[in-house]
Amino acid sequence: METASPLPAQPLWRAKLALYLDLIRWSRPAGWLLLLWPTLSALWLAAGGFPGWHLLAVFTLGTVLMRSAGCCINDVADRDFDRHVKRTAQRPVTSGKVSVREALAVGAALALGAFGLVLTTNTATIYLSFAALAVAVVYPYAKRVVSMPQAVLGIAFSFGIPMAFSAVQGRVPAMAWLLLAGNLFWVLAYDTEYAMVDRDDDLRIGMKTSAITLGERDVPMVMGFYAVYLLSWGGWLASLSLHLVWMAFWCAALAQAAWHYKLIRRREREDCFKAFRLNHWMAATLFAGLALGSAFST
């Protein structure tokens, strides 16, 4: 009887590439989409419509690269905590499949790539990129000392907004900072949903999260965060000379927020994680309304 021949060993470079792609969450694009849609919305607002292919490419690719670099930094910072959480125990750095030095090297290369893109914009945007990097580096460590570290994440994940205005206009108007503040509440909403998934593990290992800080008020506070986000962005859109088509998309985003309440009200892990993963559709809906409203108004 013939025995089956063993499968050929996977080339080392291919195995390493697979680990690096896992490190940067390549198969889970929801992370960088959460950054992309508010940034593109800011580009459209700053330019009064389509911002041009150059800035569209710079901010789209830059968002993907910086989100990926952030994953490397986060996994290095949290490697001793992640091994105690079932959902994160097999991440490449935590499991030892990728060394700390490798992860930092990958993160540095990705951040340098993003910086190269920023260099094609203007001086004001280059300066802002250093502030954005500083907040991204600080966030993983904020979880040790800040009771609501999601607020720090909100600043990091919203910094593409002032950078977009700066790249288009050469300055950051008050509108950009107010939109950042509104977007911060959206980040608080979806990252609290994310924290609700790991609440039991985080309590056991002493991690600080908004889900733990808010306790039984987590669900109503998440809905309050959504309300601030949608009302603040909706208010700005209403103040512009856009075609009223944007209102249909704003209502669709509001309906999504209501659906999220249905998902998280029982605080079940799978439903909370589902709510987090699908959050990018809310910002994508607002962006679609803004883009179409701008196009139809011209």
Secondary structure as the mmCIF struct_conf table of DSSP 4:
data_model
#
loop_
_struct_conf.conf_type_id
_struct_conf.id
_struct_conf.beg_label_comp_id
_struct_conf.beg_label_asym_id
_struct_conf.beg_label_seq_id
_struct_conf.end_label_comp_id
_struct_conf.end_label_asym_id
_struct_conf.end_label_seq_id
HELX_LH_PP_P HELX_LH_PP_P1 GLU A 2 PRO A 11
HELX_RH_AL_P HELX_RH_AL_P1 LEU A 12 LEU A 23
TURN_TY1_P TURN_TY1_P1 ILE A 24 SER A 27
TURN_TY1_P TURN_TY1_P2 PRO A 29 PRO A 29
HELX_RH_AL_P HELX_RH_AL_P2 ALA A 30 ALA A 47
TURN_TY1_P TURN_TY1_P3 GLY A 48 GLY A 48
BEND BEND1 GLY A 49 GLY A 49
HELX_RH_AL_P HELX_RH_AL_P3 TRP A 53 ALA A 77
TURN_TY1_P TURN_TY1_P4 ASP A 78 ASP A 78
HELX_RH_AL_P HELX_RH_AL_P4 ARG A 79 ASP A 82
TURN_TY1_P TURN_TY1_P5 ARG A 83 HIS A 84
BEND BEND2 VAL A 85 VAL A 85
TURN_TY1_P TURN_TY1_P6 LYS A 86 GLN A 90
BEND BEND3 ARG A 91 ARG A 91
TURN_TY1_P TURN_TY1_P7 PRO A 92 GLY A 96
BEND BEND4 LYS A 97 VAL A 98
HELX_RH_AL_P HELX_RH_AL_P5 VAL A 100 VAL A 118
TURN_TY1_P TURN_TY1_P8 LEU A 119 THR A 120
BEND BEND5 THR A 121 THR A 121
HELX_RH_AL_P HELX_RH_AL_P6 THR A 123 ALA A 142
TURN_TY1_P TURN_TY1_P9 LYS A 143 VAL A 145
BEND BEND6 SER A 147 SER A 147
HELX_RH_AL_P HELX_RH_AL_P7 PRO A 149 SER A 158
TURN_TY1_P TURN_TY1_P10 PHE A 159 PHE A 159
HELX_RH_AL_P HELX_RH_AL_P8 GLY A 160 GLN A 169
BEND BEND7 GLY A 170 ARG A 171
HELX_RH_AL_P HELX_RH_AL_P9 ALA A 174 VAL A 197
TURN_TY1_P TURN_TY1_P11 ASP A 198 ASP A 198
HELX_RH_AL_P HELX_RH_AL_P10 ARG A 199 ILE A 205
TURN_TY1_P TURN_TY1_P12 GLY A 206 GLY A 206
HELX_RH_AL_P HELX_RH_AL_P11 SER A 210 LEU A 214
HELX_RH_3T_P HELX_RH_3T_P1 GLY A 215 ARG A 217
HELX_RH_AL_P HELX_RH_AL_P12 ASP A 218 ALA A 238
TURN_TY1_P TURN_TY1_P13 SER A 239 SER A 239
BEND BEND8 LEU A 240 LEU A 240
TURN_TY1_P TURN_TY1_P14 LEU A 244 LEU A 244
HELX_RH_AL_P HELX_RH_AL_P13 VAL A 245 ILE A 264
TURN_TY1_P TURN_TY1_P15 ARG A 265 ARG A 266
HELX_RH_AL_P HELX_RH_AL_P14 ARG A 269 ARG A 277
TURN_TY1_P TURN_TY1_P16 LEU A 278 ASN A 279
HELX_RH_AL_P HELX_RH_AL_P15 HIS A 280 SER A 297
#
